[in-house]
Amino acid sequence: MGVRAGVVVCITSFLLGSLFTHWIADSLTLWKSPVTDEHLWTAALYYSILTKGPVQILYVLFGIIILGGTTIFWSFNDLEAGNLMFDGGSIFLYGVAVIMYAYSVIPNLMDKFTEIPPYHMKDAFPRLLRTPTLDLASNHLVCSVALTGVLILQAGRWWAELSDGDDDENYLSEKVEDNNAVEETKSMTPLVTTA
């Protein structure tokens, strides 16, 4: 159990970290008000650079995602109450992040940002790219929140199992103490012999 939870936490943390690298562009479009054309050009240029990277990076990313999903499902298969609740929620949130990335982020990147028009930073940002740029930033945020939820659920699972282990130890020590007390009272009662 510990190795599986460790793999899930490490993979989720890796994916979360890879999403945080997009903060360069996402912070300009989500958290800076007002969103200027310069901010949008900077974000679009960043996304355009991403589309020109080697495709092997995507293969590695997909392999890591599959390993994480497989590990969560494997842990869920134990069918213990804690696994059903914590791993079930983790599967849902992990699935939301994967589906959002696969069906919204990657197609948006490949359709809109492989070729951006030539520009100067002071030029007006094209209307056709405005919505996809803002959508990418908000989709990255949704994926980040979902993966953070997976980490929180895994930490909750660890805490619940830790407190269950403490309860079991207390129960066993109380039972041993009760048995010792019963044996002591038996040895203290005088034997009555009848002649």
C-alpha positions, 0 to 999 in steps of 0.5 A: 500500500505504501509504495502505491500511495508513494507512486501516486503522490510522486506522479501527481506532484510531477504533473502538478509541477509541469502545469506550474511551468505554464504560470509564465503565461497563465498568470498574465491572462488569469491574474493580471487585470486588465488583460492587455494585448501585450499579456496575450501576445506573451502567452500566445508566444509561450504556447507557440513555443510549446507546440514546437517542442519534440513530440517525445516529451508528449510520449513521456508525459502520456506514459507518466499519466498512464502509470499514475492512473494505473496505480490509483486503480490498482490501489482502488482494487483492494476494495477496503473502505478507505480505498473506496472513498479516498481512491475513488475521489482520487480517480475522479479528480485525476480523470477530470484533469486527464480528460480536461488536458486531453480533450481541451488543452492539447487540441487547443494548443495544436489547432490555434498555436502551431502558427501564430501571425507575425506581430509586434508587441504593440499590435492588437491581439487577434480576436480569433486567438483571444478566447483560446488563450484565455481558455488554455489558462483556465483549463490549466487552472482546473487541472491544477486544482484537480491534481491538488485535490488528489494530493489532499485525498491521498494525504487524508487517506494516509492520516486516516490509516495512521489513526486507524493503526493507533486505534488498533494498537490501543485496542490490543493493549487494552485487551492484553491489560484486561486479560492480565487483570483477569488472570491476577484476580484468579490468582488472588482468589483463595482456593477453597478445598472441601474435605 
